[in-house]
């Protein structure tokens, strides 16, 4: 970690972690967005870890995660301890039906 002067080992990475720029989407991008509900954006800004945990809870998990977010800059891990198959829901449903008797 950098010392208080901003010099020393890790100073470069500390500077990179201080990001304040914003990159708002263009109006054209907004028009084509899948999520136009601004309340979702506000919810995510208020508590992004809880927001993404709720969204992830909508997926099928073989093994649920033990922790939604591990943040140790510059490293981040989402949904640690999990096992999931991210596939098209219609395919998952067809497979469940096909192999229902074998489960």
ZAROTOR-655189 format. One record per atom (N, C-alpha, C): residue number from 1; residue in three letters; atom name; x, y, z. Coordinates in Angstrom, 1 decimal. Example, Ala and Ser with C-alpha at 12.3 -4.5 7.8 and 13.67 -1.06 7.14 Angstrom:
! ZAROTOR-655189
<pos 1&code Ala&site N&east 13.2&north -5.7&up 7.8>
<pos 1&code Ala&site CA&east 12.3&north -4.5&up 7.8>
<pos 1&code Ala&site C&east 13.2&north -3.3&up 7.8>
<pos 2&code Ser&site N&east 12.8&north -2.2&up 7.1>
<pos 2&code Ser&site CA&east 13.7&north -1.1&up 7.1>
<pos 2&code Ser&site C&east 12.9&north 0.0&up 7.9>
! end
This chain:
! ZAROTOR-655189
<pos 1&code Unk&site N&east 0.8&north -1.2&up 0.0>
<pos 1&code Unk&site CA&east 0.0&north 0.0&up 0.0>
<pos 1&code Unk&site C&east 0.9&north 1.2&up 0.0>
<pos 2&code Unk&site N&east 0.4&north 2.2&up -0.6>
<pos 2&code Unk&site CA&east 1.2&north 3.5&up -0.7>
<pos 2&code Unk&site C&east 1.2&north 4.2&up 0.6>
<pos 3&code Unk&site N&east 2.3&north 4.9&up 0.8>
<pos 3&code Unk&site CA&east 2.3&north 5.7&up 2.1>
<pos 3&code Unk&site C&east 1.5&north 7.0&up 1.9>
<pos 4&code Unk&site N&east 1.4&north 7.8&up 2.9>
<pos 4&code Unk&site CA&east 0.5&north 9.0&up 2.9>
<pos 4&code Unk&site C&east 0.9&north 10.0&up 1.9>
<pos 5&code Unk&site N&east 2.1&north 10.0&up 1.4>
<pos 5&code Unk&site CA&east 2.6&north 10.9&up 0.4>
<pos 5&code Unk&site C&east 2.1&north 10.5&up -1.0>
<pos 6&code Unk&site N&east 1.6&north 9.3&up -1.1>
<pos 6&code Unk&site CA&east 1.1&north 8.8&up -2.4>
<pos 6&code Unk&site C&east 2.3&north 8.2&up -3.2>
<pos 7&code Unk&site N&east 3.4&north 8.0&up -2.5>
<pos 7&code Unk&site CA&east 4.5&north 7.4&up -3.2>
<pos 7&code Unk&site C&east 4.8&north 6.0&up -2.5>
<pos 8&code Unk&site N&east 5.7&north 5.3&up -3.1>
<pos 8&code Unk&site CA&east 6.0&north 4.0&up -2.6>
<pos 8&code Unk&site C&east 5.3&north 2.8&up -3.2>
<pos 9&code Unk&site N&east 5.5&north 1.6&up -2.8>
<pos 9&code Unk&site CA&east 4.9&north 0.4&up -3.4>
<pos 9&code Unk&site C&east 3.4&north 0.6&up -3.4>
<pos 10&code Unk&site N&east 2.8&north 0.3&up -4.5>
<pos 10&code Unk&site CA&east 1.3&north 0.3&up -4.6>
<pos 10&code Unk&site C&east 0.7&north 1.7&up -4.9>
<pos 11&code Unk&site N&east 1.5&north 2.7&up -5.0>
<pos 11&code Unk&site CA&east 1.0&north 4.0&up -5.3>
<pos 11&code Unk&site C&east 0.2&north 4.1&up -6.6>
<pos 12&code Unk&site N&east 0.7&north 3.4&up -7.6>
<pos 12&code Unk&site CA&east 0.1&north 3.5&up -8.9>
<pos 12&code Unk&site C&east -1.3&north 2.9&up -8.8>
<pos 13&code Unk&site N&east -1.4&north 1.7&up -8.2>
<pos 13&code Unk&site CA&east -2.7&north 1.1&up -8.1>
<pos 13&code Unk&site C&east -3.7&north 1.9&up -7.2>
<pos 14&code Unk&site N&east -3.2&north 2.5&up -6.2>
<pos 14&code Unk&site CA&east -4.1&north 3.3&up -5.3>
<pos 14&code Unk&site C&east -4.7&north 4.5&up -6.2>
<pos 15&code Unk&site N&east -3.9&north 5.1&up -7.0>
<pos 15&code Unk&site CA&east -4.4&north 6.2&up -7.8>
<pos 15&code Unk&site C&east -5.5&north 5.6&up -8.8>
<pos 16&code Unk&site N&east -5.3&north 4.5&up -9.3>
<pos 16&code Unk&site CA&east -6.2&north 3.9&up -10.3>
<pos 16&code Unk&site C&east -7.5&north 3.6&up -9.6>
<pos 17&code Unk&site N&east -7.5&north 3.3&up -8.3>
<pos 17&code Unk&site CA&east -8.7&north 3.0&up -7.6>
<pos 17&code Unk&site C&east -9.6&north 4.2&up -7.2>
<pos 18&code Unk&site N&east -9.1&north 5.4&up -7.5>
<pos 18&code Unk&site CA&east -9.8&north 6.6&up -7.2>
<pos 18&code Unk&site C&east -10.4&north 7.1&up -8.5>
<pos 19&code Unk&site N&east -11.5&north 6.4&up -8.9>
<pos 19&code Unk&site CA&east -12.2&north 6.8&up -10.1>
<pos 19&code Unk&site C&east -13.4&north 7.5&up -9.8>
<pos 20&code Unk&site N&east -13.6&north 8.7&up -10.4>
<pos 20&code Unk&site CA&east -14.7&north 9.5&up -10.2>
<pos 20&code Unk&site C&east -15.5&north 9.9&up -11.4>
<pos 21&code Unk&site N&east -14.9&north 9.5&up -12.6>
<pos 21&code Unk&site CA&east -15.6&north 9.8&up -13.9>
<pos 21&code Unk&site C&east -16.9&north 9.1&up -14.0>
<pos 22&code Unk&site N&east -17.8&north 9.7&up -14.8>
<pos 22&code Unk&site CA&east -19.1&north 9.0&up -15.1>
<pos 22&code Unk&site C&east -19.2&north 9.0&up -16.6>
<pos 23&code Unk&site N&east -19.8&north 7.9&up -17.1>
<pos 23&code Unk&site CA&east -20.0&north 7.8&up -18.5>
<pos 23&code Unk&site C&east -21.5&north 7.5&up -18.8>
<pos 24&code Unk&site N&east -22.3&north 8.5&up -18.8>
<pos 24&code Unk&site CA&east -23.7&north 8.3&up -19.0>
<pos 24&code Unk&site C&east -24.0&north 7.7&up -20.4>
<pos 25&code Unk&site N&east -25.1&north 6.9&up -20.5>
<pos 25&code Unk&site CA&east -25.4&north 6.4&up -21.8>
<pos 25&code Unk&site C&east -26.0&north 7.4&up -22.7>
<pos 26&code Unk&site N&east -25.8&north 7.2&up -24.0>
<pos 26&code Unk&site CA&east -26.5&north 8.1&up -25.0>
<pos 26&code Unk&site C&east -28.0&north 7.9&up -25.0>
<pos 27&code Unk&site N&east -28.7&north 8.8&up -25.5>
<pos 27&code Unk&site CA&east -30.2&north 8.7&up -25.6>
<pos 27&code Unk&site C&east -30.5&north 7.5&up -26.5>
<pos 28&code Unk&site N&east -29.8&north 7.3&up -27.5>
<pos 28&code Unk&site CA&east -30.1&north 6.1&up -28.4>
<pos 28&code Unk&site C&east -29.9&north 4.8&up -27.6>
<pos 29&code Unk&site N&east -28.8&north 4.7&up -26.8>
<pos 29&code Unk&site CA&east -28.6&north 3.5&up -26.0>
<pos 29&code Unk&site C&east -29.8&north 3.3&up -25.0>
<pos 30&code Unk&site N&east -30.2&north 4.4&up -24.4>
<pos 30&code Unk&site CA&east -31.3&north 4.3&up -23.5>
<pos 30&code Unk&site C&east -32.6&north 3.8&up -24.1>
<pos 31&code Unk&site N&east -32.9&north 4.3&up -25.3>
<pos 31&code Unk&site CA&east -34.1&north 3.8&up -26.1>
<pos 31&code Unk&site C&east -34.1&north 2.3&up -26.3>
<pos 32&code Unk&site N&east -32.9&north 1.7&up -26.5>
<pos 32&code Unk&site CA&east -32.8&north 0.3&up -26.7>
<pos 32&code Unk&site C&east -32.5&north -0.5&up -25.5>
<pos 33&code Unk&site N&east -32.5&north 0.1&up -24.3>
<pos 33&code Unk&site CA&east -32.1&north -0.6&up -23.1>
<pos 33&code Unk&site C&east -33.2&north -1.6&up -22.8>
<pos 34&code Unk&site N&east -32.8&north -2.8&up -22.2>
<pos 34&code Unk&site CA&east -33.8&north -3.8&up -21.8>
<pos 34&code Unk&site C&east -34.5&north -3.4&up -20.5>
<pos 35&code Unk&site N&east -33.8&north -2.6&up -19.7>
<pos 35&code Unk&site CA&east -34.3&north -2.1&up -18.4>
<pos 35&code Unk&site C&east -34.4&north -0.6&up -18.5>
<pos 36&code Unk&site N&east -35.6&north -0.1&up -18.6>
<pos 36&code Unk&site CA&east -35.9&north 1.4&up -18.7>
<pos 36&code Unk&site C&east -36.4&north 1.9&up -17.3>
<pos 37&code Unk&site N&east -36.6&north 1.1&up -16.4>
<pos 37&code Unk&site CA&east -37.1&north 1.5&up -15.1>
<pos 37&code Unk&site C&east -36.0&north 2.1&up -14.2>
<pos 38&code Unk&site N&east -36.1&north 3.4&up -14.1>
<pos 38&code Unk&site CA&east -35.0&north 4.1&up -13.3>
<pos 38&code Unk&site C&east -34.9&north 3.7&up -11.9>
<pos 39&code Unk&site N&east -36.0&north 3.2&up -11.3>
<pos 39&code Unk&site CA&east -36.0&north 2.7&up -9.9>
<pos 39&code Unk&site C&east -35.0&north 1.6&up -9.7>
<pos 40&code Unk&site N&east -34.8&north 0.8&up -10.7>
<pos 40&code Unk&site CA&east -33.8&north -0.3&up -10.6>
<pos 40&code Unk&site C&east -32.4&north 0.3&up -10.5>
<pos 41&code Unk&site N&east -32.1&north 1.4&up -11.3>
<pos 41&code Unk&site CA&east -30.8&north 2.0&up -11.2>
<pos 41&code Unk&site C&east -30.6&north 2.6&up -9.9>
<pos 42&code Unk&site N&east -31.6&north 3.3&up -9.3>
<pos 42&code Unk&site CA&east -31.5&north 3.9&up -8.0>
<pos 42&code Unk&site C&east -31.3&north 2.8&up -6.9>
<pos 43&code Unk&site N&east -32.0&north 1.7&up -7.0>
<pos 43&code Unk&site CA&east -31.8&north 0.6&up -6.1>
<pos 43&code Unk&site C&east -30.4&north 0.1&up -6.2>
<pos 44&code Unk&site N&east -29.8&north -0.1&up -7.3>
<pos 44&code Unk&site CA&east -28.5&north -0.6&up -7.5>
<pos 44&code Unk&site C&east -27.5&north 0.4&up -7.0>
<pos 45&code Unk&site N&east -27.7&north 1.7&up -7.2>
<pos 45&code Unk&site CA&east -26.7&north 2.7&up -6.7>
<pos 45&code Unk&site C&east -26.7&north 2.7&up -5.2>
<pos 46&code Unk&site N&east -27.9&north 2.5&up -4.5>
<pos 46&code Unk&site CA&east -28.0&north 2.6&up -3.1>
<pos 46&code Unk&site C&east -27.3&north 1.5&up -2.4>
<pos 47&code Unk&site N&east -27.4&north 0.2&up -2.9>
<pos 47&code Unk&site CA&east -26.7&north -0.9&up -2.3>
<pos 47&code Unk&site C&east -26.5&north -2.0&up -3.4>
<pos 48&code Unk&site N&east -25.4&north -1.8&up -4.1>
<pos 48&code Unk&site CA&east -25.2&north -2.6&up -5.3>
<pos 48&code Unk&site C&east -25.0&north -4.1&up -4.9>
<pos 49&code Unk&site N&east -24.4&north -4.4&up -3.8>
<pos 49&code Unk&site CA&east -24.2&north -5.8&up -3.4>
<pos 49&code Unk&site C&east -25.6&north -6.5&up -3.2>
<pos 50&code Unk&site N&east -26.5&north -5.8&up -2.4>
<pos 50&code Unk&site CA&east -27.8&north -6.4&up -2.2>
<pos 50&code Unk&site C&east -28.6&north -6.5&up -3.5>
<pos 51&code Unk&site N&east -28.5&north -5.5&up -4.3>
<pos 51&code Unk&site CA&east -29.2&north -5.5&up -5.6>
<pos 51&code Unk&site C&east -28.8&north -6.7&up -6.4>
<pos 52&code Unk&site N&east -27.5&north -6.9&up -6.6>
<pos 52&code Unk&site CA&east -27.1&north -8.1&up -7.4>
<pos 52&code Unk&site C&east -27.3&north -9.4&up -6.7>
<pos 53&code Unk&site N&east -27.4&north -9.4&up -5.4>
<pos 53&code Unk&site CA&east -27.7&north -10.7&up -4.7>
<pos 53&code Unk&site C&east -29.2&north -11.0&up -5.0>
<pos 54&code Unk&site N&east -30.1&north -10.0&up -5.0>
<pos 54&code Unk&site CA&east -31.5&north -10.2&up -5.3>
<pos 54&code Unk&site C&east -31.6&north -10.7&up -6.7>
<pos 55&code Unk&site N&east -30.9&north -10.0&up -7.7>
<pos 55&code Unk&site CA&east -31.0&north -10.4&up -9.1>
<pos 55&code Unk&site C&east -30.5&north -11.9&up -9.2>
<pos 56&code Unk&site N&east -29.4&north -12.2&up -8.6>
<pos 56&code Unk&site CA&east -28.8&north -13.6&up -8.7>
<pos 56&code Unk&site C&east -29.8&north -14.6&up -8.1>
<pos 57&code Unk&site N&east -30.5&north -14.2&up -7.1>
<pos 57&code Unk&site CA&east -31.5&north -15.1&up -6.4>
<pos 57&code Unk&site C&east -32.6&north -15.5&up -7.4>
<pos 58&code Unk&site N&east -32.7&north -14.8&up -8.5>
<pos 58&code Unk&site CA&east -33.7&north -15.2&up -9.5>
<pos 58&code Unk&site C&east -33.3&north -16.3&up -10.4>
<pos 59&code Unk&site N&east -32.0&north -16.7&up -10.3>
<pos 59&code Unk&site CA&east -31.4&north -17.7&up -11.1>
<pos 59&code Unk&site C&east -31.5&north -19.1&up -10.4>
<pos 60&code Unk&site N&east -31.3&north -20.1&up -11.2>
<pos 60&code Unk&site CA&east -31.2&north -21.5&up -10.6>
<pos 60&code Unk&site C&east -29.8&north -21.7&up -10.2>
<pos 61&code Unk&site N&east -29.6&north -22.1&up -8.9>
<pos 61&code Unk&site CA&east -28.3&north -22.4&up -8.4>
<pos 61&code Unk&site C&east -28.2&north -23.9&up -8.0>
<pos 62&code Unk&site N&east -27.1&north -24.5&up -8.4>
<pos 62&code Unk&site CA&east -26.9&north -25.9&up -7.9>
<pos 62&code Unk&site C&east -26.5&north -25.8&up -6.5>
<pos 63&code Unk&site N&east -25.5&north -24.9&up -6.2>
<pos 63&code Unk&site CA&east -25.0&north -24.6&up -4.8>
<pos 63&code Unk&site C&east -25.1&north -23.1&up -4.7>
<pos 64&code Unk&site N&east -25.9&north -22.6&up -3.7>
<pos 64&code Unk&site CA&east -26.0&north -21.2&up -3.6>
<pos 64&code Unk&site C&east -24.6&north -20.6&up -3.1>
<pos 65&code Unk&site N&east -24.4&north -19.3&up -3.4>
<pos 65&code Unk&site CA&east -23.2&north -18.7&up -3.0>
<pos 65&code Unk&site C&east -23.2&north -18.5&up -1.5>
<pos 66&code Unk&site N&east -22.0&north -18.4&up -0.9>
<pos 66&code Unk&site CA&east -21.8&north -18.2&up 0.5>
<pos 66&code Unk&site C&east -21.6&north -16.7&up 0.8>
<pos 67&code Unk&site N&east -21.2&north -16.0&up -0.2>
<pos 67&code Unk&site CA&east -21.0&north -14.5&up -0.1>
<pos 67&code Unk&site C&east -21.2&north -13.9&up -1.4>
<pos 68&code Unk&site N&east -22.0&north -12.8&up -1.4>
<pos 68&code Unk&site CA&east -22.3&north -12.2&up -2.7>
<pos 68&code Unk&site C&east -21.1&north -11.5&up -3.3>
<pos 69&code Unk&site N&east -20.3&north -10.8&up -2.5>
<pos 69&code Unk&site CA&east -19.2&north -10.0&up -3.0>
<pos 69&code Unk&site C&east -18.0&north -10.1&up -2.0>
<pos 70&code Unk&site N&east -16.9&north -10.3&up -2.6>
<pos 70&code Unk&site CA&east -15.6&north -10.2&up -1.9>
<pos 70&code Unk&site C&east -14.8&north -9.1&up -2.6>
<pos 71&code Unk&site N&east -14.6&north -8.0&up -1.9>
<pos 71&code Unk&site CA&east -13.9&north -6.9&up -2.5>
<pos 71&code Unk&site C&east -12.6&north -6.6&up -1.7>
<pos 72&code Unk&site N&east -11.5&north -6.9&up -2.4>
<pos 72&code Unk&site CA&east -10.2&north -6.6&up -1.8>
<pos 72&code Unk&site C&east -9.4&north -5.9&up -2.9>
<pos 73&code Unk&site N&east -9.6&north -4.6&up -3.1>
<pos 73&code Unk&site CA&east -9.0&north -3.9&up -4.3>
<pos 73&code Unk&site C&east -7.5&north -4.3&up -4.5>
<pos 74&code Unk&site N&east -7.1&north -4.6&up -5.7>
<pos 74&code Unk&site CA&east -7.9&north -4.5&up -7.0>
<pos 74&code Unk&site C&east -8.7&north -5.7&up -7.3>
<pos 75&code Unk&site N&east -8.8&north -6.7&up -6.4>
<pos 75&code Unk&site CA&east -9.4&north -7.9&up -6.8>
<pos 75&code Unk&site C&east -10.9&north -8.0&up -6.3>
<pos 76&code Unk&site N&east -11.8&north -8.5&up -7.1>
<pos 76&code Unk&site CA&east -13.2&north -8.7&up -6.7>
<pos 76&code Unk&site C&east -13.6&north -10.0&up -7.2>
<pos 77&code Unk&site N&east -14.5&north -10.6&up -6.3>
<pos 77&code Unk&site CA&east -15.1&north -11.9&up -6.7>
<pos 77&code Unk&site C&east -16.6&north -11.8&up -6.3>
<pos 78&code Unk&site N&east -17.4&north -12.2&up -7.2>
<pos 78&code Unk&site CA&east -18.8&north -12.2&up -7.0>
<pos 78&code Unk&site C&east -19.3&north -13.6&up -6.8>
<pos 79&code Unk&site N&east -20.2&north -13.8&up -5.9>
<pos 79&code Unk&site CA&east -20.9&north -15.1&up -5.6>
<pos 79&code Unk&site C&east -20.0&north -16.3&up -5.4>
<pos 80&code Unk&site N&east -19.1&north -16.1&up -4.3>
<pos 80&code Unk&site CA&east -18.2&north -17.1&up -4.0>
<pos 80&code Unk&site C&east -18.8&north -18.4&up -3.4>
<pos 81&code Unk&site N&east -18.3&north -19.5&up -3.7>
<pos 81&code Unk&site CA&east -18.8&north -20.8&up -3.2>
<pos 81&code Unk&site C&east -20.0&north -21.3&up -4.0>
<pos 82&code Unk&site N&east -20.2&north -20.7&up -5.1>
<pos 82&code Unk&site CA&east -21.4&north -21.1&up -5.9>
<pos 82&code Unk&site C&east -21.2&north -22.1&up -7.0>
<pos 83&code Unk&site N&east -22.2&north -22.7&up -7.4>
<pos 83&code Unk&site CA&east -22.2&north -23.6&up -8.6>
<pos 83&code Unk&site C&east -23.5&north -23.3&up -9.3>
<pos 84&code Unk&site N&east -23.4&north -22.9&up -10.6>
<pos 84&code Unk&site CA&east -24.7&north -22.7&up -11.3>
<pos 84&code Unk&site C&east -24.4&north -23.0&up -12.8>
<pos 85&code Unk&site N&east -25.5&north -23.2&up -13.5>
<pos 85&code Unk&site CA&east -25.5&north -23.4&up -14.9>
<pos 85&code Unk&site C&east -26.3&north -22.3&up -15.5>
<pos 86&code Unk&site N&east -25.6&north -21.4&up -16.1>
<pos 86&code Unk&site CA&east -26.3&north -20.2&up -16.7>
<pos 86&code Unk&site C&east -26.7&north -20.6&up -18.1>
<pos 87&code Unk&site N&east -28.0&north -20.9&up -18.3>
<pos 87&code Unk&site CA&east -28.4&north -21.4&up -19.7>
<pos 87&code Unk&site C&east -29.8&north -20.7&up -19.9>
<pos 88&code Unk&site N&east -30.2&north -20.8&up -21.2>
<pos 88&code Unk&site CA&east -31.5&north -20.3&up -21.5>
<pos 88&code Unk&site C&east -32.6&north -21.1&up -20.7>
<pos 89&code Unk&site N&east -33.4&north -20.3&up -20.0>
<pos 89&code Unk&site CA&east -34.5&north -20.9&up -19.2>
<pos 89&code Unk&site C&east -35.3&north -22.0&up -19.9>
<pos 90&code Unk&site N&east -35.6&north -21.7&up -21.1>
<pos 90&code Unk&site CA&east -36.5&north -22.7&up -21.8>
<pos 90&code Unk&site C&east -35.7&north -24.0&up -22.0>
<pos 91&code Unk&site N&east -34.4&north -24.0&up -22.2>
<pos 91&code Unk&site CA&east -33.6&north -25.2&up -22.3>
<pos 91&code Unk&site C&east -33.6&north -25.9&up -21.0>
<pos 92&code Unk&site N&east -33.4&north -25.2&up -19.9>
<pos 92&code Unk&site CA&east -33.4&north -25.8&up -18.6>
<pos 92&code Unk&site C&east -34.7&north -26.5&up -18.3>
<pos 93&code Unk&site N&east -35.8&north -25.8&up -18.6>
<pos 93&code Unk&site CA&east -37.1&north -26.4&up -18.3>
<pos 93&code Unk&site C&east -37.3&north -27.7&up -19.1>
<pos 94&code Unk&site N&east -36.9&north -27.7&up -20.4>
<pos 94&code Unk&site CA&east -37.0&north -28.9&up -21.2>
<pos 94&code Unk&site C&east -36.2&north -30.0&up -20.6>
<pos 95&code Unk&site N&east -35.0&north -29.7&up -20.2>
<pos 95&code Unk&site CA&east -34.2&north -30.7&up -19.6>
<pos 95&code Unk&site C&east -34.8&north -31.3&up -18.3>
<pos 96&code Unk&site N&east -35.3&north -30.4&up -17.5>
<pos 96&code Unk&site CA&east -36.0&north -30.8&up -16.2>
<pos 96&code Unk&site C&east -37.1&north -31.8&up -16.5>
<pos 97&code Unk&site N&east -37.9&north -31.4&up -17.5>
<pos 97&code Unk&site CA&east -39.1&north -32.3&up -17.9>
<pos 97&code Unk&site C&east -38.5&north -33.6&up -18.4>
<pos 98&code Unk&site N&east -37.5&north -33.6&up -19.3>
<pos 98&code Unk&site CA&east -37.0&north -34.8&up -19.9>
<pos 98&code Unk&site C&east -36.5&north -35.8&up -18.8>
<pos 99&code Unk&site N&east -35.8&north -35.2&up -17.8>
<pos 99&code Unk&site CA&east -35.1&north -36.1&up -16.8>
<pos 99&code Unk&site C&east -35.8&north -36.1&up -15.5>
<pos 100&code Unk&site N&east -37.0&north -35.7&up -15.4>
<pos 100&code Unk&site CA&east -37.8&north -35.6&up -14.2>
<pos 100&code Unk&site C&east -37.8&north -37.0&up -13.5>
<pos 101&code Unk&site N&east -38.0&north -38.0&up -14.2>
<pos 101&code Unk&site CA&east -38.1&north -39.4&up -13.6>
<pos 101&code Unk&site C&east -36.8&north -39.9&up -13.1>
<pos 102&code Unk&site N&east -35.7&north -39.3&up -13.5>
<pos 102&code Unk&site CA&east -34.4&north -39.8&up -13.1>
<pos 102&code Unk&site C&east -33.9&north -39.1&up -11.9>
<pos 103&code Unk&site N&east -34.5&north -38.0&up -11.5>
<pos 103&code Unk&site CA&east -34.0&north -37.2&up -10.4>
<pos 103&code Unk&site C&east -34.3&north -37.9&up -9.1>
! end
